[in-house]
Amino acid sequence: DAFDEYVERQLASTRQMVASERSSQHS
């Protein structure tokens, strides 16, 4: 389903953004 693909992409980008923010704050 196209909507599922969109949600998956949004989740992936959000997780990546959160991960990068955490790593930058950690160091």
Secondary structure, DSSP 8 states (H G I E B T S, - for coil): -HHHHHHHHHHHHHHHHHHHHHHHHH-
